[in-house]
Amino acid sequence: MATARTFLTRFHEYCRRRQLLVERDRVIVAVSGGVDSSVLLDLLARERPVLRLEILVAHFNHRLRGAESDGDEVFVIERARQLGIECFVERADTGQISDQAGTGIQETARKLRYDFFERLLVSTGFAKVATGHNADDNAETVLLNMIRGAGVQGLAGIPVFRRDPGVIRPLLFAPRPEIERYALEEGITSRQDSSNAKNDYARNLLRHNILPIIQERLNPSVVQTLLRSAELFRELEVYLQHQARACLDLVMTAHSGAEVRLSIPKMRSIPVLLQQYVVLLVGEDLTKRQLESDHVAAALGQMNGMTGSWVELGEGYVVYRDRDSLVFRRCTANRDFHIMVRTDQRYELGGFKFSSAIMDRPAGVVPNGEGAEYVDADRVGPGELVLRTWKEGDAFVPLGMNAPKKLSDFFIDAKVPLFEKRSFPILETRGGEIVWVCGQRIDDRFKITEGTRRVLKLEFARFPEESDAEVPHSAR
């Protein structure tokens, strides 16, 4: 019993020193049914009257082990009932979702689980999710990341607190044997996950085969050693983030909700490690998630690329080079479309609107601009026009030129990033002649001349980035 009291005291002190729990906290406890999460639930239930906590239980059934997974669900629901705690459960066919998405089982399972937690935080108004990660989990993570070539952030191990989405790990101080001993002494029952005994996953291989050899032949206290190393790297991580924020103020030349521009010459003036952290900060600010190391490397690689070269960051964002700037921006992919348009009507599709109107030629010079262009209505001809997406091999005669030019070459000369070429609608005659690359330039063959009698006014404008217009429609 003394051992159990000592463990409870250590848990309380760890949470107090790390400020993981404060009075009147509202905490969702992620319970799988295993010994770690079962002990965590017991400890938080004991802390409930002391700190006047509000607690909920959350369980995700991944349906990966058939009846065993369903048994875990029943076990967690019953344990929550015994403690008088409300329990929320969600189920998903993780294997099927993994196959459809082309992602690994572990990656898919983690995403499904944390998406569930985030939705639960929003719907309940609770502030934190507590998970049962322990000291051995942390040591394994550090070693795995080291083997995989992770940077400072990876070597810092599992964070004890993730502000977004408010995840706390109150058991990171405790090695697995101590947790199991506490469960035995306090009579806390739990479920065994049969997949943990297999070496199908890298973590299990490390846990069952590699760490025991290190402990036996090299360092019996390797778990504690890795934890101390993680602490040092975590402190280094904090320092580097602080330095990177100061550098960001130096290298950032523009910032909006959808785009950030960094000066390439100024980026090159700071150490490469800080360049990486600047990219991490920008990526996290825009995408609201942490960038992978290969995304960071690819983004920095654009500093040596040609203007217009680009890479995807995921979540609808890209990074590209624009002269002496490294540009991070949202990129909403347009669906393929091919619609017939009539004059004197307005059309909305995806992220833009288009309209046209026939008028007599005005006196004097006819103005042209990015949003509106004027062409010879009789040269365009009667009937409907076609509004469509760009396609490979498109060519037109840009205004002021007398020979055709491929649109891909035109975009390069116009310094338009290649990933944006599909965002400029193409207006063409029914015969297939391009009249206007909307928002860019008209075809010289349709320009207004001295002999023009009627003018076709063309207008194009994008919706704000947050627009959700998707279905094409027309309105008089």
N, C-alpha and C positions, 0 to 999 in steps of 0.2 A: 504493500500500500504506500509505503514511503516513496518508492520509486515513482509511482503514479502521481503522487502529490508533487514531487520534484518536477516531473514532466509538465504537469499543469502550470506550475509556477513559471517554468521556462517559456512555455507558450504565452502566458500572460505578459511576461516581461518583453519577449520578442515583439509582440504586437504593440506594446506600449512604446518601446524605443523606436520602432519603425513607423509609428503612428498609423498602423494598419486598421486599428479599431478605435473609435472614440465613442463617447457616451451618446446613446440614442441613434447609433448607426442603423441603417436598414440594409441588411446583407442577404444576398441570394447565395446559398451554399450549393455548389455543383457536386452532386453525389452520384458516383458511378455504381456504387455497391462494393467496391474494393476496400481493402483495409485502410488505405490512406484517407480516402474521402469519408469513410465511416467514422474514423477517429476524429477527423476534422469536424464533422457534424456533432459528435459528442462534446468536443471541447467548446464549440461555439454555443451549444445548448447550455453548458455550464456557465459560460460568460454572460448569457442572456440576462439573468436577473442582476448581475453585478453592474453591467454597463447599460442595462435597460435597452437591449438590442431588439430589433424586429428581424425575424429570420424567415426565409422561405427556402424550400428545397427545390432544386431543378435537376431533372434527369433526362438524358437524351438516349433513346434506344436506337442504335445504329443498325439493328437487325443483321448483324454480321455473323452471329453464332446461333441462329435459329432459336430453339427453345431455351438455350442458356441465356440469350439476350433478354427474352421475355421474362425469364426467372429473375434476372437482375432488376428489371422494372418493378415487378411485384414486390421484391424484397425492399427496394427503396421506398415505395409507396407505403408499405406496412411500417417501416422504421420511422418515417415521418409522422405517421398516424400515432404511433406509440409516444412520440415526443410532443404531440399536439401542434405540429408544424404543417402548414399548407404545402402541398407538393404539386409542382407543375411538370408535366411529361410531354415530350415531343418524340415522334418516331419518323424514320426515313429509311428507305432502302439505299443505304450508303454505297453498296457495291454497284448497283445499277447506275446511280448518279455518277460514281467515279468513272465507270465505263463510258457513259455518255459525254462527260466533260473531258475525258482523256487525261485525268489527273490521278495521282496515286491514292490508294485507299486511306493512308494516314493523313495526307494533306486534305482530302475531301472530308474525312471525318472531323478533323479539327475545325474546318471552315463551317460545316453544318452546326457543330456544337457551339462555337462562339457566336455565330449569327443568331442562334436560339437565345443565348444569354443576352445579347444586345437587345433583341426584341423584348425580352422579358424585363430588362431594366427600364425600357421606355414605357411598357404597358403597366408596370407596377409602381413606377416612380421611385424604385429603390436605387441606391447609389453605388453599390459594390457587388462584385461576384467573387466569392472565395473558392479557390481550387486547392486540391490536395497534393500539389507537387512538393516533394521532400528533398532533403540534402543529396540523396543518391541520384535522384532525377537530375538535379542541377549539375552534379559532377559528371554524369553521363553526357549531358548536353554540352558541357565545356569540352570534353574529350572528343565527342563527335564533331563538333564545330572545328576543333583544332585539326582533326584528321582531314576534314573537308576543305581546309584552307580558309576559314572564316577570318574576318578582320577583328578589330578591337571589340566591336559590339557583340559579335558571336562569342568571343572568349569571355565576355562578362557574364555569360550564362543566362539563366532564367531570371527576369526582373522580379523583385519581390512585390513591386507595385507597378501596374500599367495604368496610367491615368485615363487612357482611352482604350477600352471601354470601362475602366474602373475595376480591373482585376487585381485581387490581392492573393498572395501565397503565404499564408501564416505558418505553414509547416516546413518552410525551406531551411529552418535551423536544425531539423531533426533527421538523423539517418534512418533508413528503413527499419533496421533491427530494433531501434528504440520505439518506433511507432508500433511495430508488431508486439513488442513486450508490453506496452501500455494497453493495447487491445486485449491481450491475454489476461492481464491483471484485473482489468475492469470488466471483463466478460463481454466485450463488444464483438458481436458477430459480423461477418462480412462474406462477400462472395469471391470466388476465385475465377479469374478470367483465364480460360484454357489457352488463349492465344499468347499469353505472356510466357508460356513455357516453350514456345517455338522460337526458332532462330530465323524466321522469315523476314523479320525487320532488323535493320541495322542496330537499333537500340538494344533489342533483345540479345543479339550476337555479342555486343559489347558487354552487356550485363552478365551474361552466363559464361562467356568464354574468355574475354580479354581482361576485364577488371579483376576477376579472381586470380589470374596469373600474375598481374602487376602487384596485387596485394600480397600474394604468397612469396614472390621472388624479388621484388624490387622495393615496394613501399607499402607496408601494412596500413598506413594512414593516408592512402592515396586520395580517398574521398575528401578528407579534411584539407589535404594539400591543394586539390583542385578548387575547393571552395575558397581558400585564401587567395589563390590566383585570380579567381573570378571577382573577388572583392577588389583586388588591385586594378583589374581591367575595368571594373565598373567605375572606379574613381577616375581612371584615365578617360573613360567614355564621357563622364560629366565634364571634365576639363576640356576635352576636344569639342564637345558641343558648345560650350561657352565661347571658345576661341572661334569656332565656325560662325556663330551668330555675329560676332564682331566683324569677321571677314565678309559676311553676307552684306552688311551695310556698305562695305567698301566696293564690292563687285557688282551689286545689283543696280541696274540702270532704269528699270521700269517694273511695276508690279500692278496687276489687276486681279480680279477674281478668277479670270480664265487664263492669264498669261504672266510669266515672269521672264525678264531678260537679264542676262549676266554678261558683263564685259569679258570677252576672251583674253585680251591683253592683261587685264587686272587679275583674272583667274590664274593666269600663268605666273603671276608674280608671287603667289602664295604656295606653300608646300603642297605636294600632291595629296598627302593625307588630309589636309584641310580642304582641298578641292573636293575630295570625296564626301566630306562631312557637309560642305555647302550644298552639294547635290542632294544628299540625303535630306537636309532641312527643307530645301525647295520642293523636293518630291513629296515629302510628308505633308507639307503645307497645302499643296495642290490636290493630291490624290487622297488625302486623309488616311494613308496607310504607309507602312514602311517599305521602301524600295529594296529589292533584292540586289545582291552585290553585282550580279551580271548586268543589271539595269544601270547601276551607277557607273560601271566601267564603260558601257556602251554610250552613255550620255557624255562622259568626259572624252570619249573617242571622237565625238562630233567636233571638238575643237580643232582637230586636224583634218576634218573632212571638207568637202566643197560646200559652198553656199547652196542651201536647199537639201543637203543630205540629212537624213532623219532616222530615228529609231523610235519604236513604241515603248512606252513605260507601263502599259496596261491601264485598266480602268478608264479607257477613253482619252489618255494623255500621250503626247509625243514630245520629243526634244529634237531640235534641228539647229543647224548653223545658218545664221543670216548675217553675212559679212563678218563683222567683228563681235557679233553677239551670239550667245548660246541661249536659245529660246525654248522655254517650257510652256506648253499650252494645251488646252483642251481641244480635242479633235473629234467632233461628232460625225461619224461616218454616215454619208447619205446612202439611202437605198437606191438601187437602180430604178430608173423611171423612164418612160417614153410615152408622152401624152400629146394629144392634138390640142392646140390652142387657137382661139379665135380672137380677132381684134375686138376692142371695146369690152374686154372681160378681164377680171382679176383672178389669178390663180395662186394658191398657197400649197407648198409642198415641203415637207421636212423642215428645213431651217430658213426658207426664203419665200418671198412673194414676187410675182411677175405680172405685169399688165402691159397692154399695148392699145394705142388709139390712133386712128387716121385723122389727119388734119390737113388743111391747105398749107402750102409752104409759107412760113412767116417771112416778113421782109427783113433784110439784113442777114447777118451771120447767124446760123443756127447753132445754139450752144450745145456742147456735148459734155458729159461728165461721167463719173463712175456709176452713178445710180440711174442715169437716163441717157439714152442715145437716140439719134434721129437718122432714119434711113429712107431711101427712096421707095415709097409704097408701091409704085407701079413696077419697079424692078423686082421687088419681092414677089409680086403677083397676087392674084386673088385667091381666096380660100384659106384653109387652115395652115398653120405652121406647126412644126414639131419642136417640143421642148424635151430634152433628154440629158442623160448623164454622158460624160466623156467616155470614149472608147478608144482602144489601141488603134493607131493608124490615122486618127483624125487629122485633117489638114485644112487650112484656110489661107486667104491672102490678107494678112494684117493691114489695116488702114495705113496708107503711105507707102506700101510696097507693091510690086508688080508681079511677084512670083509666089506660088504656094509655099507654106511653111508648116511643118508638122507641129501640132499643138504641144507635144512634149518638149520640142525644142523652143517653142515660143515661151512656155512656162519657165524654162531654165533661163532664157535671156531676160525675162521679166522678173527674175529673182523670186518666183513663186515656189515655195517648198513643194516637192513632188507629191507629198501625201495630200496636198490640198487640191490637186488637179480635178478630183471628182467633185469638189465642192462648188465648182463654177459650172452652172448649167449651160448647155449648148442649144442655141436657137437656130434651126435650119428650115429651109423650104421643104415642101413635100418631095421635091426632087433630089434632096440630099445635099444642097449647098448650104454651108454654114453662113448664117447672117451675122450672128453676134456670139462671142464668148462672153456671157453675161458677167458684168462687173469688170471686164478687162478691155476688149477692143472689138469693133465691128469689122466685117470683111470689106475690103476696099471696093469690091465689085458692087456693093449696095450703098455706097456713100451718096450723099446729096451733091448734085451737080447743077450747073446753070440751067439745064433742061428739066430739072425736077419740078413736077407740078404738085404732087401730093406727098406728104411726109407721114411716115409711120413712126410714132413716138414709142419707144420701148423703155420700160422702167423695171428695175430690179433692186431689191433690198433684202438684206438678211434680217432674220429675227434675232433678238437677244439670245445669248448662249443657253439660257434656261428655258427657252421655248420648247414646248412639247408637241408642236404641230407636226403631225405625221401623215394624215390622210389627205390626198389631193382633192381639192374641190374648187369650184368656180362660183363666182358671184357677180351679178350684173351691177 
